[in-house]
Amino acid sequence: MVIPKKIQIMDSEIRIEWDEHLHFKDDSTGSANYRENKIVLQPSTKEWPVDDADMIHTLFHEITHWILHKMESELKSDEQFVEVFSGLMHQALVSGEFIHDKIEK
């Protein structure tokens, strides 16, 4: 999966940015920044290697925070809920068998 440069959730365009020092700043591999309309991800570095599956899972985790934020749900701050929900969403999408490039009518 390719990590997008930006995504749209409701009326917000959310930029996806990288910060090689994110893990060292707050011990995380991703962050949802609502004020600045962005998701920040920790890229894989020599000091902090991150495999592709973990990177994609982190992206889904941060997107889940954003969706719950746009829904004005208190669940956006419930890390256990966000982790389980995003993990299940990630599993469902990456385990799917895709047989068509587009939907045929």
Contacts in CASP RR format, 6 or more apart in sequence:
PFRMAT RR
TARGET T0000
AUTHOR 0000-0000-0000
METHOD contacts of the structure
MODEL  1
MVIPKKIQIMDSEIRIEWDEHLHFKDDSTGSANYRENKIVLQPSTKEWPV
DDADMIHTLFHEITHWILHKMESELKSDEQFVEVFSGLMHQALVSGEFIH
DKIEK
1 52 0 8 1.000
1 56 0 8 1.000
1 94 0 8 1.000
3 16 0 8 1.000
3 41 0 8 1.000
3 55 0 8 1.000
3 56 0 8 1.000
3 59 0 8 1.000
4 16 0 8 1.000
5 15 0 8 1.000
5 16 0 8 1.000
6 13 0 8 1.000
6 14 0 8 1.000
6 15 0 8 1.000
6 16 0 8 1.000
7 13 0 8 1.000
7 14 0 8 1.000
7 16 0 8 1.000
7 39 0 8 1.000
7 63 0 8 1.000
8 14 0 8 1.000
9 63 0 8 1.000
9 66 0 8 1.000
9 67 0 8 1.000
9 70 0 8 1.000
10 70 0 8 1.000
12 37 0 8 1.000
12 66 0 8 1.000
12 70 0 8 1.000
13 37 0 8 1.000
14 37 0 8 1.000
14 38 0 8 1.000
14 39 0 8 1.000
14 66 0 8 1.000
15 37 0 8 1.000
15 38 0 8 1.000
15 39 0 8 1.000
16 38 0 8 1.000
16 39 0 8 1.000
16 41 0 8 1.000
16 59 0 8 1.000
17 38 0 8 1.000
17 39 0 8 1.000
17 40 0 8 1.000
17 41 0 8 1.000
18 40 0 8 1.000
18 41 0 8 1.000
18 42 0 8 1.000
18 43 0 8 1.000
19 25 0 8 1.000
19 40 0 8 1.000
19 41 0 8 1.000
19 42 0 8 1.000
19 43 0 8 1.000
20 42 0 8 1.000
20 43 0 8 1.000
20 45 0 8 1.000
22 28 0 8 1.000
22 29 0 8 1.000
22 30 0 8 1.000
22 31 0 8 1.000
22 40 0 8 1.000
22 41 0 8 1.000
22 42 0 8 1.000
23 29 0 8 1.000
23 42 0 8 1.000
23 48 0 8 1.000
24 48 0 8 1.000
28 42 0 8 1.000
29 41 0 8 1.000
29 42 0 8 1.000
29 50 0 8 1.000
29 54 0 8 1.000
29 55 0 8 1.000
29 58 0 8 1.000
30 39 0 8 1.000
30 40 0 8 1.000
30 41 0 8 1.000
30 42 0 8 1.000
30 58 0 8 1.000
30 61 0 8 1.000
30 62 0 8 1.000
31 39 0 8 1.000
31 40 0 8 1.000
31 62 0 8 1.000
32 39 0 8 1.000
32 62 0 8 1.000
32 65 0 8 1.000
32 66 0 8 1.000
32 69 0 8 1.000
33 39 0 8 1.000
33 40 0 8 1.000
34 66 0 8 1.000
34 69 0 8 1.000
39 59 0 8 1.000
39 62 0 8 1.000
39 63 0 8 1.000
39 66 0 8 1.000
41 55 0 8 1.000
41 58 0 8 1.000
41 59 0 8 1.000
41 62 0 8 1.000
42 48 0 8 1.000
42 50 0 8 1.000
42 58 0 8 1.000
43 50 0 8 1.000
43 55 0 8 1.000
44 50 0 8 1.000
44 51 0 8 1.000
44 55 0 8 1.000
50 58 0 8 1.000
56 90 0 8 1.000
56 94 0 8 1.000
57 86 0 8 1.000
57 87 0 8 1.000
57 90 0 8 1.000
60 86 0 8 1.000
60 87 0 8 1.000
60 89 0 8 1.000
60 90 0 8 1.000
61 82 0 8 1.000
61 83 0 8 1.000
61 86 0 8 1.000
61 87 0 8 1.000
63 86 0 8 1.000
64 82 0 8 1.000
64 85 0 8 1.000
64 86 0 8 1.000
64 89 0 8 1.000
65 76 0 8 1.000
65 82 0 8 1.000
68 75 0 8 1.000
68 76 0 8 1.000
68 82 0 8 1.000
69 76 0 8 1.000
75 81 0 8 1.000
75 82 0 8 1.000
76 82 0 8 1.000
END
